[in-house]
C-alpha cells in the first residue's frame, strides 16, 4: 500500500508542479504527507509481514546450519536435554503408573469401596470391610447403587489337581457373581456373566493354571481346596493382572458354593455390620458417594443396633484412591495370614514428580544459558536480518523454532535411550512400564511438557536477542547480555543439584542404618518355614526333634509369628488382674522355650519357658513391662480379655489370665518405621495364637544341602504340606526394598542433575574465557602466572556455586528432616553430609571450569594479541 | 440492522469510483471529487476511506501500470464488487424512503419560511 501512496504523492506533485510551480507543490506535498499520518494507514504492519509458513523452511535451514556450525555447543545442548528428558520420561512413567492404579476397569470412576468407621468409647477403627446384608440390600433399596459385589480372602490352603495331587498353597478368595460384572478382570476363556454364578465354580489366572496344569486350556477341569469337602469346577481363565492393579488374587471361587451350608444360612441373614466382606459398590452415573454412604449407614442402623457407646458409620472410597490414599484404612475381610493389598506412598510420588520436573528444568536452563552466552557469535546474523526487514516477531519465531528443533532432536534421542534402558529400569523398579502401551494421556502430558520446555528454554534468548538495535549489532558491538539472569539461573541449577545430592546421601545413610541397626535379635542364617497344615502343627515336637538332628542345624524354635513378620500380628487388650484401669494394647505371639536361644534374644529378668506345660505363663518385653508397671517378674497375673486379628477387638469367652515369668530386652519385631510396641510372648500352646512357623538357625555350610534335608523332613511328616520357607534377613530387607529403590532412583536423578548442570557450566566457562582471551593475553604479557589466571577465571563461577550451597543447605535440611520423620528410628542428619555435598558440587564445578581456564591460561599470548 | 455500512465520505468515494469506471485510482478519484463537489480531499482521508471500503469487501484493487511521473510506483486501481454495488443500492433506497417519508408540509413551511 505504501508503494501506491508514494506513487500517488509523486503523481500529484508532478501535476501541481506543472500547474503552480515548485514552491507551492513542495508545500502541498508536505501537507499531504502530514495528513497521511492516520492510524488506518500507518498501522498496516500485518499486511506487510511475510507469510510465516514460508519462513519455517528458512528457519529450519538456518537452525540446522547453526547446529552444525558450533558442534560443541549443539552437543552440550542436545546431550543435556536428552539426559534431562530420559530422567523425566522414566520418572514420569513410574509416577504415571502409580497414579493410574486400578484405572483400567471401564467403570473405575464409578466403583467405590465400602469403608467402615467404628468408634467404641473413643477407640476408633477404620476398616475396609462390611457385612453381607449391607451389600445385598443396598443394591435393592438405594437407588444410586447399581450393584455391589462381595469379596473375602479366608486364608491360605492347598489347591490341588485331583488327578495329579501336588499341593500349591494359595490364598482362598471368594466372591459373588457380580464380581466380574463390576470389575473388568479380563477372562481368556469362560463367560464373565456366569463364571461365578454356579456353586463350586472357580476361576484361576493363567499363571496359576501354568503352575498346576502346565497349560492354560483347562476349562471344565476340577480342582480341590484341601479344607473343602467338594471339588471345584474351573469356569474361567483369568489373564494375569497388570502390575498397576491393587488386586493380586490368583483364583476366585464362587460365593454360591456356600449358600447351602448351614453356617452360611445361619449367619448371613442377620449379618449387617460384620467385617466379613470387602464390599465394592458400582454407583449410577453422577451419584454423590457421600449421600450414598449416608444412606448405607442409615440402612445398617435401621436393622442393627450397635453396642453401648459404639458409633458406626460407613463411607465410600473411590477405587482410584485404593493405592495411594489408604494409609490409615485397614484392609479387612481377610485372614491374618493373607497379605493386605500393596500400598503406594503419596509422599514419594510428590518427591519424584518434583525431581522429574527439576531435572527437565535444569536441562532447559542449560539451553537458555548456552544460547544467550553464545549469542555474540550471531550478532551479525541478527543485525543483517533486522536490516533487511525482519520484524521482532520473526526473530522470536526463529529462535523459538531453533529451540524446538533442538528439543525435538533431544526428544527423539531420549525416546531411543528410554526404550533401551526401560528393561533394566523395570527390573529394578519392579514395574512393567512400557513406552508404547502406555495410556495416550501420558503422551499428551509428555508432549505438552516438551513443547513447554522448548518454549521456556528458547523464549529468554529469543526475547533478549530480538530486542537489540540493528545498528549496534552491525557495528559489532559486544553483547553485554543480562548477566544477572544467567548467574541467577546457574545458582538455581546448582541449588537443586546440591539439594538432591544431600537428599541422596541422607537416604543412603538411612537405608544403611536400617539394614545395620542391631534389631535385638540375630536375623542371619535363619530359615523360616511356614506351617500350613494341621498335621505339621500337631506333630511339631517330632518335627522339631528331627530338624534339630540335622547336623548343620544349630537351633530350632516354633512360633506363631516371627520378628520381621509380614503377616498380621495379633494384638490383645491386657491389664493386671483385678485392675480397673483401661486395658493397654499389646502385640502377642506364641513361642516355645527355644525361641530366645534361636533368635538370640536377651532375657533380662525372670526365667524362660520350661519344658513342662507352661501354657499359662508369658514373657513380656521391656515396653510391655513398663505398660503393665512390672519391674520384676514374679508371677503377676494379667488378664487378657479381647483379641484382634487386625480389625475389631473380639472379647474372649473365657479371659486368658497368664502369669508373667520373665522380661526380655526390647527387640524390633516390626519394621524400623514403627517404634517398639508392647509385646507378649505366650507359650506355644497358648489359647490365642497357634504356632505357624519353624525357625531354624543353620550353619553357613552347604546351605542347599541343609534346605533339602529340611524339606525331606517336612514332606515325610505331611505329604500335603508344600515346603515354604524364607530367609529371615531377606524377609526383613523387604521392609526397606522400596527405600533402596527410591535411593537408587534419586541417586541417578541427582547424578543427572549435576551432570546436566556441569554441561551448562562447561559451556558458560568456554564462552566467558573466549570473551576474555585478549585480556588474558595482556595479563600474561605483563607477567601474570598460570595459577593466577586460572583462579581469576574460576573465581566467578565458584562464587555462584557457593551461593547455591548457601541456599541449598536450609532447604535440604528441612526436606530431609521431614522425610526422616517417617521413621521411628532414624539417623540424625549431621553437618558433614552438607559439607560433603557442598564440596562435591564445588569440586565437580571446579573440574569443569578448570579445563577451559587452564587451556586459556596456558595459551601463547601471541596468538590472541597478534591481530591488534 | 446495519446491513451495509457506508459513511458519507465513503459513499462519495464509491460513487466516484463508479463514475470513473475502470480508471479509478487515488489521484483520479481525488481530482474527480474535487472538481465535481468543489471540496478538497487529502490523500490521507482518501486512502483511509479506500482501505476501509476494501476491508468491508465493497472494493477490490489491482496493481496497474507504473509511470515515470510516479517514480516507478504502480497505480492501484479500484473496482466496485457485487457487494459494493448492493451497498450503494441499499444506501440509495434507504435515503429515498426517508425522503418519501418526509411530510410535504415540511417543504412548504420551509419555502414559506
Interface residues (C-beta under 8 A of the other chain):
Chain A: X1 X3 X4 X5 X6 X7 X8 X9 X10 X11 X12 X14 X15 X31 X32 X35 X36 X37 X38 X40 X41 X44
Chain B: X25 X26 X27 X30 X42 X43 X44 X45 X47 X48 X51 X52 X63 X66 X67 X69 X70 X71 X72 X73 X74 X75 X76
